[in-house]
Amino acid sequence: MEGNAVLLYGEAEGMVQSLHNYPLRDIGSGGWFKQHEYIEKLNMQAIMNASAGQEEIVKDLLVSHGKITTLIRQLITTEIWKLKIFPVLCQLQDFQPQSTFPLYMVIHHEATIINILETIFYHKEVCESAEDLALDLIDYCHRKLTMLVSKCSSGTSSIQDCLLPNTSKDISTLEELKQQAETLEFDIAMKCLSVLRYITDHTDCLPLSVTTRLLNTHNLPCLLVELLQHCPWSRRNKDQVQKYDSGRWMPVPAEDQQKMTKLDGQVWLSLYNLLLRPECQQKYNINNFTRGQLLKLRSFLTEVLIDQLPNLVDLQRFLSYLSVSEPAPPKKELVLEQVPEVWDSIIRENSGKWKAIAKHQVKHAFSPSEEELRSQALRWAQTYNMDVMETLSPDKPKCGACGADASKRCSRCQNEWYCNRQCQVKHWQKHKKACGLVSEAMKKVKEEINV
């Protein structure tokens, strides 16, 4: 591998070969954390290779060793843990962890897996290697996007207000962890949008059940219309327009507010594929409700938008035709449709055991001793090498206190950034414990290297 490699080829291959499915009960175990570190490193390497236009070794290894399905299973297992086990953990009266670091690693695990899938699902062979679990991945992405639309539609406040961070003080450590989980949920949903778009690129080479599930089971085009109406990747914060890009909210100058973002593009390309690809047109059952929803797209198809994505002229013509004619009914064919299996099988296997699993994990995974906590911090420091992480981010570091562009790094842990001394002092009470753990871990890493 060229450039700033996280992994050598042999290391990457060994990590990929070792990936396997962990049951819900074993999340947070020593072996699970080791696999989490492997997936983090594979994710970083995949991003670096894709960004630099290099040979995508991680993608090739995951496909050749048949591990795409393993990643999908672990993705959904972690999702169920967050929905069923994490709330129970937070309600246990005798659970007062001295550090939420192990819990955060589990919560972050789901984001890491969907990130690596987003990076590699662009390729046809990756979509094909998902096999029957492509249906499970479609269901997963649909759940995340539906939840996002539902949350932002339910309140009286605008979508932009729904996504502004909670700045309230005096919240407990577990409450803060819940807020971090909510923030990750938004980022996960944005990555799901990209994964779905890549799947729609390859409907011609995927099983018929994939097309049926996208169009008729979930009616994805109508969900995409709702997303365009809400535009959750754009918000107004203190009279400033911001757009979500590469995992950050970025201010947008007035002259650039009409420019299409990557997320806008993913929605429009998905709609283009689902409505105009021949294999999709043959399957999509457009009734009067669906027709009405799709025609809402015409108001978004401005000249400015079409200039940026000229292919949308064809979509505009399709909608004009749809507005003056009844759509042809889909061809009736006898198809033995496959159904997703992962979610239902995990729920059935663990139904009624949620509290027992939570108590088991409190005892064996999420109440580490001081020495175990230091050991975890050491492994964390080795995994998230700061110099490597900076090469993965196209944006300037942000202040840990106020979110502004930052140029000063914490001298102890080298992990947090600030725009000025005042912000660093203000943030110290929150940063102090993590700073101590990470700085000590980094010191041990340096000692091991010197030895």
C-alpha positions in Angstrom: 0.0 0.0 0.0 1.2 3.5 -0.9 1.1 6.7 1.1 0.1 6.9 4.7 -1.1 3.4 5.2 -2.9 2.4 8.4 -2.3 -1.3 7.6 0.1 -3.5 5.6 -1.5 -5.9 3.2 -0.8 -8.9 5.4 -2.3 -7.2 8.4 -5.4 -6.2 6.6 -5.9 -9.7 5.2 -5.5 -11.2 8.7 -8.1 -8.9 10.1 -10.6 -9.5 7.4 -10.2 -13.3 7.7 -10.8 -13.1 11.4 -14.1 -11.2 11.2 -17.1 -13.3 12.4 -20.5 -12.9 13.8 -20.8 -12.1 17.5 -24.2 -12.8 19.2 -26.0 -10.0 21.0 -24.9 -11.3 24.5 -21.2 -11.1 23.6 -21.2 -7.5 22.5 -18.7 -5.7 24.7 -16.6 -8.8 25.4 -12.8 -8.8 24.9 -13.1 -10.6 21.6 -15.8 -8.2 20.4 -13.6 -5.2 21.3 -10.7 -6.7 19.4 -12.9 -7.1 16.3 -14.1 -3.5 16.8 -10.5 -2.3 16.6 -10.0 -4.3 13.4 -13.0 -2.9 11.8 -12.0 0.7 12.8 -8.6 0.2 11.2 -10.1 -1.4 8.0 -12.5 1.5 7.8 -9.6 4.1 8.0 -7.6 2.2 5.4 -10.6 1.9 3.1 -11.2 5.7 3.3 -7.6 6.5 2.7 -7.4 4.3 -0.4 -10.7 5.6 -1.9 -9.8 9.2 -1.2 -6.4 8.9 -2.8 -7.7 6.9 -5.8 -5.4 4.0 -4.8 -6.1 0.3 -5.2 -8.9 -0.5 -2.8 -7.4 -3.4 -0.9 -9.9 -3.6 1.9 -12.8 -3.7 -0.5 -11.1 -6.5 -2.5 -10.4 -8.5 0.7 -13.9 -8.2 2.1 -15.4 -9.4 -1.2 -12.9 -12.3 -1.8 -13.2 -13.6 1.8 -17.0 -13.3 1.8 -17.2 -10.9 4.7 -19.7 -8.3 3.4 -22.5 -10.4 4.9 -20.6 -10.6 8.2 -20.5 -6.7 8.3 -24.2 -6.5 7.6 -25.1 -9.0 10.3 -23.0 -7.1 12.9 -24.5 -3.8 11.8 -28.0 -5.0 12.5 -26.9 -6.8 15.8 -25.5 -3.5 17.0 -28.6 -1.6 16.0 -30.7 -4.0 18.0 -28.4 -3.6 21.0 -28.9 0.1 20.9 -32.6 -0.2 20.7 -33.2 -3.1 23.2 -30.2 -3.3 25.6 -28.8 0.2 25.9 -32.0 1.7 27.3 -32.2 -1.1 29.9 -28.5 -0.4 30.9 -29.3 3.3 31.4 -32.2 2.4 33.7 -30.4 -0.1 36.0 -30.0 1.6 39.4 -26.8 -0.2 40.3 -25.1 0.7 37.1 -22.8 3.7 37.7 -19.8 3.3 35.4 -16.7 5.3 36.2 -16.2 5.7 32.5 -18.7 5.4 29.6 -15.8 4.8 27.1 -16.6 1.1 26.6 -20.3 1.9 26.0 -19.4 4.7 23.5 -17.3 2.2 21.6 -20.3 -0.1 21.1 -22.5 2.9 20.1 -19.9 4.0 17.7 -19.5 0.5 16.2 -22.7 0.8 14.2 -21.4 4.1 12.7 -18.1 2.6 11.8 -19.7 -0.4 9.9 -22.1 1.8 7.9 -19.2 4.1 7.1 -17.1 1.3 5.6 -20.1 0.0 3.7 -20.7 3.5 2.3 -17.1 3.7 1.2 -17.1 0.3 -0.7 -20.7 -0.1 -1.8 -20.1 2.1 -4.8 -18.7 -1.0 -6.5 -20.9 -3.5 -8.3 -19.1 -6.6 -6.9 -19.7 -5.4 -3.4 -23.4 -5.1 -4.0 -23.4 -8.6 -5.5 -21.4 -10.1 -2.6 -24.1 -8.9 -0.1 -26.2 -11.8 -1.6 -29.5 -12.3 0.2 -28.6 -9.9 3.0 -28.9 -7.0 0.5 -32.6 -7.1 1.6 -31.6 -6.8 5.2 -29.4 -3.9 4.4 -32.2 -2.2 2.5 -34.5 -2.7 5.5 -31.9 -1.3 7.8 -31.4 1.9 5.7 -35.1 2.3 5.3 -35.6 2.2 9.1 -33.0 4.9 9.7 -34.3 7.3 7.0 -37.9 6.7 8.1 -37.0 7.4 11.7 -35.2 10.6 10.7 -38.2 11.9 8.7 -40.6 10.9 11.5 -38.6 12.7 14.2 -38.2 15.9 12.2 -41.9 15.9 11.2 -43.4 15.2 14.6 -42.6 18.5 16.5 -43.8 22.0 16.0 -40.2 23.2 15.4 -38.5 23.1 12.0 -36.2 20.4 10.8 -33.2 22.7 11.3 -34.2 23.3 15.0 -34.6 19.5 15.5 -31.0 18.9 14.6 -29.4 21.7 16.6 -27.2 20.4 19.5 -28.6 20.3 23.0 -26.6 22.9 25.0 -28.2 22.3 28.4 -25.9 22.0 31.4 -25.8 19.6 34.4 -26.7 16.5 32.5 -25.5 13.1 33.7 -22.8 11.1 32.0 -25.3 8.5 30.7 -27.6 11.3 29.5 -24.7 12.9 27.6 -24.0 9.4 26.1 -27.6 9.3 24.9 -27.1 12.6 23.2 -24.0 11.4 21.5 -25.9 8.4 20.3 -28.6 10.6 18.8 -25.9 12.7 17.0 -24.5 9.5 15.6 -28.0 8.4 14.4 -28.2 11.4 12.2 -24.8 10.7 10.6 -25.7 7.0 10.2 -28.9 8.0 8.3 -26.9 10.2 6.0 -24.6 7.3 5.2 -27.6 5.1 4.6 -28.8 7.5 2.0 -25.5 6.9 0.0 -25.7 3.1 0.5 -29.2 3.0 -0.9 -28.2 5.2 -3.9 -25.3 2.7 -4.7 -27.8 -0.2 -4.5 -30.1 1.6 -7.0 -27.1 1.9 -9.4 -27.0 -1.9 -9.6 -30.6 -3.1 -9.6 -30.0 -4.8 -13.0 -27.6 -7.3 -11.5 -29.3 -7.9 -8.2 -32.1 -10.3 -7.4 -35.7 -9.2 -8.4 -36.6 -9.2 -4.7 -34.3 -6.2 -4.2 -36.1 -4.1 -6.8 -39.5 -5.2 -5.4 -38.5 -4.3 -1.9 -37.1 -0.9 -2.8 -40.1 0.1 -4.9 -43.2 -1.6 -3.6 -42.5 -2.9 -0.1 -40.9 0.4 1.1 -41.9 2.8 -1.7 -38.5 4.4 -1.5 -39.2 7.1 -4.1 -42.0 8.5 -1.9 -39.6 8.5 1.1 -37.0 10.3 -0.9 -39.6 13.0 -1.8 -40.2 13.5 1.9 -36.5 13.9 2.5 -36.2 16.5 -0.2 -39.1 18.4 1.4 -37.5 18.4 4.9 -33.9 18.6 3.6 -32.4 17.5 7.0 -28.8 18.1 5.7 -29.5 21.8 5.7 -30.3 24.0 8.7 -30.3 27.6 10.0 -28.2 28.2 13.2 -28.1 31.7 14.6 -29.2 33.3 11.3 -26.5 31.3 9.4 -27.3 28.7 6.8 -25.3 25.5 7.4 -25.1 22.3 5.3 -24.0 18.8 6.5 -20.9 17.7 4.6 -18.3 15.0 5.4 -19.7 14.5 8.9 -19.7 18.2 9.8 -22.1 21.2 9.7 -20.4 23.8 7.5 -21.5 27.4 7.0 -22.6 28.2 3.5 -22.1 31.7 1.9 -25.2 33.2 0.3 -23.7 32.8 -3.2 -23.3 29.0 -2.7 -26.7 28.2 -1.1 -28.1 27.0 -4.5 -25.2 24.6 -5.0 -26.1 20.9 -4.9 -24.5 19.1 -2.0 -23.4 15.4 -2.1 -26.5 14.4 -0.2 -28.8 16.3 -2.5 -27.1 14.4 -5.4 -27.5 11.1 -3.7 -31.3 11.6 -3.4 -31.7 12.8 -7.0 -29.6 10.0 -8.5 -31.6 7.5 -6.5 -34.8 8.9 -7.8 -33.4 8.9 -11.3 -32.5 5.2 -11.0 -35.7 4.1 -9.4 -38.0 5.9 -11.8 -36.2 5.6 -15.1 -34.2 2.3 -15.1 -36.2 -0.2 -17.2 -36.2 -3.0 -14.6 -37.6 -0.5 -12.1 -40.3 0.9 -14.3 -41.5 -2.6 -15.0 -41.9 -3.3 -11.2 -43.1 0.0 -9.7 -46.8 0.1 -8.8 -47.7 3.8 -9.2 -51.1 4.4 -7.7 -52.9 7.7 -7.3 -51.2 8.5 -4.0 -47.7 7.7 -5.3 -48.4 9.7 -8.4 -49.3 12.7 -6.3 -46.2 12.4 -4.2 -43.9 12.1 -7.2 -45.4 15.1 -8.9 -44.2 17.2 -6.0 -40.7 16.8 -7.4 -41.5 19.2 -10.2 -41.2 22.2 -7.9 -37.6 21.2 -7.0 -36.4 20.7 -10.6 -35.3 24.3 -11.2 -32.9 25.4 -14.0 -30.2 25.9 -11.4 -30.5 22.3 -10.2 -30.7 20.8 -13.7 -27.6 22.8 -14.8 -25.7 21.0 -12.0 -27.1 17.5 -12.9 -28.1 17.5 -16.5 -29.5 13.9 -16.4 -32.4 15.3 -14.4 -33.9 16.6 -17.7 -35.0 13.0 -18.4 -36.6 12.9 -14.9 -38.4 16.2 -15.6 -39.8 14.7 -18.9 -41.0 11.6 -17.0 -42.8 13.7 -14.5 -44.4 15.9 -17.2 -45.7 12.7 -18.9 -46.9 11.3 -15.5 -48.9 14.5 -14.8 -51.0 14.2 -18.0 -51.4 10.4 -18.2 -52.3 7.4 -16.1 -49.2 5.2 -15.5 -49.3 1.8 -17.0 -50.0 -1.0 -14.5 -47.0 -3.1 -13.6 -46.7 -6.5 -15.3 -48.1 -9.2 -13.1 -45.5 -12.0 -12.7 -45.3 -14.9 -10.3 -42.2 -14.3 -8.3 -41.0 -16.3 -5.2 -39.8 -13.3 -3.2 -37.0 -13.7 -0.6 -37.5 -12.1 2.8 -34.9 -10.5 5.2 -33.8 -12.8 7.9 -31.3 -11.1 10.3 -33.5 -8.7 12.3 -36.3 -11.2 12.9 -33.9 -14.0 13.8 -32.1 -11.9 16.4 -35.3 -10.6 17.9 -36.8 -14.1 18.2 -33.6 -15.6 19.7 -33.4 -12.9 22.4 -37.0 -12.0 23.0 -37.7 -11.7 26.8 -33.9 -11.8 27.6 -33.1 -8.0 27.3 -32.7 -7.3 31.0 -30.7 -10.5 31.6 -28.4 -9.6 28.7 -28.0 -6.1 30.1 -27.1 -7.3 33.6 -24.6 -9.8 32.1 -22.9 -7.1 30.1 -22.8 -4.7 33.1 -20.9 -7.4 35.1 -18.6 -8.6 32.3 -18.1 -5.8 29.9 -19.1 -2.3 31.0 -17.7 -2.1 34.6 -14.0 -2.3 33.9 -11.4 -1.8 36.6 -9.0 1.1 36.5 -6.3 -1.1 35.0 -8.7 -2.5 32.3 -9.8 1.1 31.5 -6.2 2.2 31.0 -5.6 -0.8 28.8 -8.6 0.1 26.7 -7.4 3.7 26.4 -4.0 2.4 25.3 -5.6 0.3 22.5 -7.7 3.3 21.6 -4.6 5.5 21.3 -3.0 2.9 19.1 -6.0 2.6 16.9 -6.8 6.2 16.4 -3.4 7.5 15.6 -3.9 11.3 15.5 -1.6 11.9 12.5 -3.5 9.3 10.5 -6.9 10.7 11.5 -5.9 14.2 10.3 -5.2 12.8 6.8 -8.7 11.3 6.7 -10.5 14.6 7.4 -10.7 17.2 4.6 -11.8 19.9 7.1 -10.0 22.1 9.6 -10.2 20.9 13.2 -13.1 22.3 15.3 -13.0 23.8 18.8 -14.2 21.3 21.4 -16.0 24.1 23.3 -17.6 26.3 20.7 -17.2 24.5 17.3 -15.3 27.3 15.6 -12.2 26.6 13.4 -9.4 25.6 15.8 -5.6 25.9 15.5 -4.5 25.0 19.1 -4.3 21.4 20.2 -4.4 20.1 23.8 -0.7 19.6 24.7 -1.3 16.6 26.9 -3.5 14.3 24.9 -3.1 15.8 21.4 -6.7 14.7 20.9 -8.8 17.8 21.4 -8.6 21.2 19.6 -9.5 24.7 20.7 -9.7 28.1 19.1 -8.3 30.0 22.1 -7.2 29.6 25.7 -10.6 30.7 27.1 -12.4 27.9 25.3 -9.9 25.3 26.6 -10.3 26.5 30.2 -14.1 26.5 29.8 -14.1 22.9 28.4 -11.6 21.5 30.9 -14.1 19.9 33.4 -15.6 17.8 30.5 -12.2 17.0 28.9 -10.2 16.3 32.1 -10.8 12.6 32.6 -10.5 11.6 28.9 -7.4 13.8 28.6 -5.7 11.9 31.5 -6.6 8.5 30.1 -5.5 9.3 26.5 -2.3 11.2 27.5 -1.2 8.3 29.7 -2.0 5.8 26.9 -0.1 7.8 24.4 2.9 7.9 26.7 2.8 4.1 27.0 2.6 3.8 23.2 5.8 6.0 22.9 7.5 3.9 25.5 6.7 0.7 23.6 7.9 2.2 20.4 11.2 3.2 22.0 11.6 -0.2 23.5 
